[in-house]
Amino acid sequence: MSFVAAKPYRRRLLLLLLRRRTGATDFSPTCPRRCPYASSSNAPIAAADPSYFSRIFRPANPAWGIRLFSTSVDQFSGGDKNLERIFIQNMTVKPVVIDGLAVEEGSEAAAVGSKEEKEEIADDKISGLEQTEQPEVGEVKEESEVDKEAWRLLNKAVVSYCGRPIGTVAANDVTTAANQALNYDQVFIRDFVPSAIAFLLKGESEIVRNFLLHTLQLQSWEKTVDCYSPGQGLMPASFKVRTLPLDGSNEAFEEVLDPDFGESAIGRVAPVDSGLWWIILLRAYGKITGDYALQERVDVQTGIRLIMNLCLSDGFDMFPSLLVTDGSCMIDRRMGIHGHPLEIQALFYSALRCSREMITIDDGSKNLVRAINNRLSALSFHIREYYWVDMKKINEIYRYKTEEYSYNAINKFNIYPEQIPSWLVDWIPEKGGYLIGNLQPAHMDFRFFSLGNFWAITSSLATQRQAEGILNLIEDKWDDLVGHMPLKICYPALEYEEWRIITGSDPKNTRGTHNSSSMIYFSCHLNMIDLLTTNVESMVFLQRICYWLFDLTKCHFFLSPWSYHNGGSWPTLLWQFTLACIKMGRRELAQKAVAVAEKRLPNDRWPEYYDTRTGRFIGKQSRLYQTWSIAGFLASKMLLENPAAAAVLTCDEDIELLEACACGLSKNARIKCSRLAAKSQIVS
């Protein structure tokens, strides 16, 4: 058996024996921020030179150095000349110890050993590991031409740093000029997740491991906007690998990671979802590869705790949901989701579940784990009880009494029945429902947001009955939510005055031309109505007439919605929809959606999003060869071919957690616990 043909754990064993013989050291694959090069040819310096690493890894802060040098391979005792124990990594289970490899120093055979001897030892010590149930990854199956093309494009989007793959660019659109790239040439944390899932399911885990470790190092960077810094633990929205001259030289260069924490983002909004996605991906990496040693590293444990501490920090809010600003997630522009958007709550719940599973329990983490359990219990009840709407719930809201001042109020958030939109009355099916987009005092956002609902199913934030209702609604409203391209990012779109007020007249969330002279003319008439009309009812009536006349003059194209985040269709949502369908035993729905996407995406050159009510047009400002459109399609296909892999990406219901209550209210207290009145909703 050749070295190349040997199984991974045998190759690992040979390398460790050789390193012990030659005195080489096993280094972590990560590099801190900068990667120097020897010449202008950008060729990496040989990593075998120990002085090379000593020049790079020289942290000024000793504590930072301890985190950086944490390793998944245990060091041998100083006086031990024999390889008494070797920890095998990257297995499908937690690391195993192989004992009794007696090697005599000075013997060449001892360094390499006979091939038969190593195979016999490895087979004896690792027997039984193959019985462990793990998702099948990396299987070679016959690929269609569409799949081959998608993989070629995905591999082309890979970004390298220090000679190693570290992520994928947001888009690789060759039709766009370099000066118009904006930030689409950067690696986004949220955008890389579907790419990571596709690579992991194919058995290519190196790029995901490198991504997790490098983005973790960026977490400790200083981030400031106008002399103010956010809390510790914030993950960047994206980063870019830049090549710069080393010390002003024209012959030596260095690679530098340049992160964006929101300082240069549109609107200067911090990416709240980045840290949540990082934790979710870290768990997925361990579940699929079996490399749990990565989760146990000191620096990784510290990163998880920093993110959790940031999310669980005390504030003024009375609700367990996470309070964020507009544009802090996938919908990164003003779309009226400020407050407690469902997307953030679903990701937050999933990250809490994943963190509780990965955090090493010790004296320093007990309080954090207790806080996580308390938040999980409160958040699940809050979302299930107050965000869920179906025909029965809407009818209940329709009959709400307002201005209730009482501990036992039914209308706790003082929701006015007039908020129920007219489109919802005829749109909601008899069987089915969904989780609304947002909830605040005196405000319910009744729009359907796909990502939040899909991830509520995946993470078991929604009950079994609610999850079935969400998929029933999607099946019943297939033409509205899927149409010619899956899937709508939200439904319905904001139109006319709603669009103008809520988005701030954002032209990217319409299908029109933002330099249209007709729109300027139309805006002038609206301003004149505001100035000349003192009666409110008359003003509203005249504005409606003005909008109607604007439509008749064929100038309405400027204000046409159903574009970008305002009701656009996003193919990347396909993999999350597939996960939800597989979890609920509704694979046929996902297969139907994948078939719709497969007919168009390759011919349309893999756009970022689609416009119009049914998704018939390629988005007006959509980038082509969008990486997460490609990766979302591939991940969906692979999950449908191997449903067992979907099981490790989802979370099952935790009944004990849901039935627990951390409010501390006694049965005789003057304020009663809300769960007692709605316990059936907790577990139904």
DATAMO-V474906 format. One record per pair of residues at least 12 apart in sequence whose C-alpha atoms are under 6 Angstrom apart, sorted by the first residue. I is the first residue (numbers start at 0). J is the second residue. Records with the same first field share a line. If there is no record, write none. Layout:
BEGIN
I=J / J
END
This chain:
BEGIN
16=110
17=110
20=110
32=255 / 256
33=254 / 255
34=161 / 253 / 254
35=252 / 253
36=251 / 252 / 253
37=251
38=250 / 251
39=250 / 251
66=297 / 298
71=292
81=101 / 102
82=100
83=98 / 99
84=97 / 98
85=97
89=290
90=289
91=288 / 289
92=289
93=291
134=643 / 644
136=200 / 201 / 202
137=201 / 202
149=629
156=168
164=206
165=206 / 209 / 210
166=210
167=186
168=184 / 185 / 186
169=183 / 184 / 186 / 626
170=183 / 624 / 625 / 626
171=624
172=623 / 624
185=238 / 239
186=237 / 238
187=236 / 237
188=237 / 273
190=627
193=630 / 631
194=630
195=207
197=634
218=234
224=262
232=305 / 306
234=273 / 274
235=259 / 260
236=259 / 260 / 270 / 273
237=258 / 259
238=257 / 258 / 259
239=256 / 257
240=255 / 256
241=254 / 255
242=254
270=327
271=327
272=328
275=350
278=350
279=350
283=648
319=378
321=339
322=338 / 339
323=337 / 338
324=337
325=337
333=502
334=502
335=501
339=437
340=436 / 437
341=436 / 437 / 451
342=451
345=451 / 454 / 455
349=458
373=661
376=656 / 657
379=460
386=434 / 435
387=433 / 434
388=432 / 433
389=432
396=416
397=416
401=413
412=440 / 441
413=441
414=441
431=468 / 469 / 471 / 472
432=468 / 469 / 472
433=469
436=448
446=490
447=489 / 490
448=488 / 489
449=488
453=576 / 579
456=579
457=579 / 649
458=649 / 650
459=651 / 652
462=683
482=613
483=613 / 614 / 615
484=596 / 614
485=570
486=568 / 569
487=566 / 567 / 568
488=566 / 568
489=566
490=566
492=561 / 565 / 566
508=562 / 563 / 565
509=558 / 559 / 560 / 562
510=559 / 562
511=556 / 557
512=557
561=610 / 611 / 612
562=610
567=609 / 610
568=608 / 609 / 614
569=608
570=628
571=627 / 628 / 631
573=631
574=631 / 634 / 635
577=589 / 635
604=623 / 624
605=623 / 624 / 625
606=622 / 623 / 624 / 625
607=621 / 622 / 625
608=621
END
